[in-house]
Amino acid sequence: MYENNFPSKRYARTLSFLKKHIAPKSSILDLGVDNPFSKIMREQGYQVENTHGEDLDTDFSQVSSSEAEVVTAFEIFEHLIAPFNVLSAIPADKLVASIPLRLWFSSAYQSKTDPWDRHYHEFEDWQFDWLLDKAGWEIKDREKWTNPVKKIGFRPLLRRFTPRYYIVYAERKKPNP
């Protein structure tokens, strides 16, 4: 998956944020198939189960029946056409989710060979915040960071200063009495 391009900085920032809000030994449903970051979370003591590659736009039965305390979704929602549906179906009270932010100087990512590896959405932070709010989540903490690349050019220069990743910790809103 990450031949010659392991996202060390992103994983380190994501793990630091996760540890800040979620205690080790917590049970986690990680949206998306088992991946290198799932392994990192397990190595840190988290009890991680992944979804199995089902289309989370149309089949969120594993999500809605999960008994995990926390749901994590790292760079998943941009691949969905309707992330509101799965966000609304999560029974856990805690969510840690990250997304790549929309870059004004670069078009949305699209793999030419893998139809699952395409971004339907590339959110601005306020759009993702609004989506979470409408789906019943209250953001308690958030961070952004850049993703500089070791290339020369105008866009690589902009990547040094323009945040690329956005991560949030949110809790399920309490129903109004």
C-alpha positions as CSV (number, residue, x, y, z in Angstrom):
1,M,0.0,0.0,0.0
2,Y,2.7,2.5,1.0
3,E,5.7,1.2,-1.1
4,N,8.4,3.8,-0.7
5,N,6.0,6.4,0.8
6,F,5.1,5.4,4.4
7,P,3.2,8.3,6.0
8,S,5.3,8.5,9.1
9,K,4.5,12.1,10.0
10,R,0.8,11.6,9.6
11,Y,0.8,8.4,11.6
12,A,2.8,10.0,14.4
13,R,0.4,13.0,14.6
14,T,-2.7,10.8,14.4
15,L,-1.4,8.5,17.2
16,S,-0.5,11.4,19.4
17,F,-4.0,12.9,19.0
18,L,-5.6,9.5,19.6
19,K,-3.6,8.9,22.8
20,K,-4.6,12.4,24.0
21,H,-8.3,11.5,24.0
22,I,-8.7,7.7,24.0
23,A,-7.2,5.5,26.7
24,P,-5.2,2.4,25.7
25,K,-7.2,-0.8,26.1
26,S,-10.3,1.0,24.7
27,S,-12.3,-1.0,22.2
28,I,-12.2,0.6,18.7
29,L,-14.1,0.0,15.5
30,D,-11.8,1.4,12.8
31,L,-13.7,2.2,9.6
32,G,-11.9,0.7,6.7
33,V,-10.0,-2.5,6.1
34,D,-7.1,-3.6,8.3
35,N,-4.2,-1.4,7.5
36,P,-0.7,-0.4,8.9
37,F,-2.3,2.1,11.3
38,S,-4.6,-0.5,12.7
39,K,-1.5,-2.5,13.6
40,I,0.1,0.6,15.2
41,M,-3.0,1.1,17.4
42,R,-3.0,-2.6,18.5
43,E,0.7,-2.3,19.3
44,Q,-0.2,0.7,21.6
45,G,-2.7,-1.5,23.5
46,Y,-6.0,-0.6,21.8
47,Q,-8.5,-3.4,21.0
48,V,-9.1,-2.7,17.3
49,E,-11.6,-4.3,14.9
50,N,-11.8,-3.1,11.3
51,T,-14.7,-3.1,8.9
52,H,-14.3,-5.6,6.1
53,G,-14.3,-3.5,2.9
54,E,-18.0,-3.2,2.5
55,D,-19.3,-0.1,0.8
56,L,-20.0,2.1,3.8
57,D,-22.3,4.3,1.7
58,T,-24.8,1.5,1.5
59,D,-23.9,-1.1,4.1
60,F,-23.2,0.1,7.6
61,S,-24.6,-2.9,9.4
62,Q,-21.3,-3.7,11.0
63,V,-21.0,-0.1,12.2
64,S,-24.5,0.1,13.6
65,S,-24.2,-3.3,15.4
66,S,-20.7,-2.6,16.9
67,E,-20.3,-2.5,20.6
68,A,-17.0,-0.7,20.4
69,E,-16.5,2.3,22.8
70,V,-14.9,4.4,20.1
71,V,-15.1,4.6,16.3
72,T,-12.0,5.8,14.4
73,A,-12.1,6.9,10.7
74,F,-8.8,8.0,9.3
75,E,-9.0,9.3,5.8
76,I,-12.2,7.4,5.0
77,F,-15.0,10.0,4.7
78,E,-13.6,11.6,1.6
79,H,-14.1,8.3,-0.2
80,L,-17.8,8.2,0.6
81,I,-20.6,9.8,-1.4
82,A,-22.8,10.1,1.7
83,P,-20.7,10.0,4.9
84,F,-23.7,11.5,6.8
85,N,-25.4,8.1,6.8
86,V,-22.6,6.1,8.4
87,L,-21.8,8.9,10.9
88,S,-25.5,8.9,12.0
89,A,-25.5,5.1,12.4
90,I,-22.5,5.0,14.8
91,P,-23.7,3.8,18.2
92,A,-20.4,4.6,20.1
93,D,-20.2,7.9,22.0
94,K,-16.7,8.8,20.9
95,L,-15.3,9.4,17.4
96,V,-11.8,10.2,16.2
97,A,-11.7,11.1,12.5
98,S,-9.3,12.7,10.1
99,I,-9.6,13.9,6.6
100,P,-7.4,15.4,4.0
101,L,-8.3,19.0,3.5
102,R,-9.3,20.4,0.1
103,L,-6.3,22.2,-1.4
104,W,-7.2,25.2,-3.5
105,F,-4.1,24.6,-5.7
106,S,-4.6,20.9,-6.3
107,S,-7.6,18.9,-7.7
108,A,-9.2,16.1,-5.8
109,Y,-7.3,12.8,-5.8
110,Q,-8.3,10.1,-8.2
111,S,-6.6,6.8,-8.8
112,K,-6.8,5.7,-12.4
113,T,-6.6,2.0,-11.5
114,D,-8.5,1.5,-8.2
115,P,-12.1,2.8,-8.1
116,W,-12.0,2.6,-4.2
117,D,-9.0,4.9,-4.1
118,R,-10.7,8.1,-5.1
119,H,-11.9,11.2,-3.2
120,Y,-15.5,12.1,-3.8
121,H,-15.1,14.9,-1.2
122,E,-12.2,16.9,-0.2
123,F,-13.6,19.0,2.7
124,E,-12.8,22.4,4.0
125,D,-12.7,22.2,7.8
126,W,-16.0,24.0,8.3
127,Q,-17.7,21.6,5.9
128,F,-16.5,18.6,7.9
129,D,-17.5,20.3,11.2
130,W,-21.0,21.0,9.8
131,L,-21.3,17.3,8.6
132,L,-20.4,16.1,12.1
133,D,-22.8,18.5,13.8
134,K,-25.7,17.5,11.5
135,A,-24.9,13.8,12.1
136,G,-25.2,14.3,15.9
137,W,-21.6,14.9,17.0
138,E,-20.0,17.6,19.0
139,I,-16.4,18.4,18.3
140,K,-14.3,18.6,21.5
141,D,-10.9,19.0,20.0
142,R,-9.3,19.5,16.6
143,E,-5.9,19.9,15.0
144,K,-4.5,20.6,11.5
145,W,-1.1,19.9,10.0
146,T,0.8,20.3,6.8
147,N,2.3,17.7,4.5
148,P,5.4,19.0,2.9
149,V,7.0,17.1,0.1
150,K,10.6,16.9,-0.9
151,K,10.2,18.4,-4.3
152,I,10.9,21.7,-5.9
153,G,8.1,23.9,-7.3
154,F,5.3,26.2,-6.5
155,R,2.8,23.5,-5.2
156,P,5.5,21.8,-3.0
157,L,6.2,25.3,-1.6
158,L,2.5,25.8,-0.8
159,R,2.3,22.4,0.9
160,R,4.9,23.6,3.5
161,F,2.4,26.3,4.7
162,T,-1.1,25.0,3.8
163,P,-2.7,22.5,6.2
164,R,-3.4,19.2,4.5
165,Y,-4.8,17.1,7.3
166,Y,-7.6,17.8,9.8
167,I,-8.4,15.5,12.8
168,V,-11.2,15.8,15.3
169,Y,-12.2,14.2,18.5
170,A,-16.0,14.3,18.9
171,E,-18.6,13.0,21.3
172,R,-22.2,12.0,20.5
173,K,-24.5,14.9,21.4
174,K,-26.9,14.2,24.2
175,P,-30.6,14.2,23.2
176,N,-32.6,17.2,24.3
177,P,-35.1,16.3,27.0
